[in-house]
Amino acid sequence: MEKGKKHQTVAAECAKNSNFITPSVKGGREVCSFPPAWLRIPEAVRLSGLCRSTLYTLIGARKLKSFSSKINPECQRGTRLISYASLLDYLESAFQQSVAEEGVAQ
């Protein structure tokens, strides 16, 4: 495949699927970034705008899918991961609820 043709294909694929993040150029190549399936807490804070304690409250209330990834079962600590899809679903439902209560989307 020609070099220019390949770049057009990547850009076209990104454009037709809204789940892709905007194509970018890295090292002279155009690449298409996929959204992550799982987020660490700091990433979820940055992307959602919610504070860490709110995320943990939502996890405790089972409004967000989450698990602790441990290297082996004997580890006491793990890395808490949150499902990106469940975070987006929660934010969308919170928005819809806000619109229903206020009556107008801002």
Buried (B, 14 or more C-beta within 10 A) or exposed (E): EEEEEEBEEBBEEBEEEEEBEEBEEEEEEBEBEEEBEBBBBEBBBEBBEBEEEEBBEBBEEEBBBBEEEEEEEEEEEEEBBBBBBBBEBBBEEEEEEEEEEEEEEE
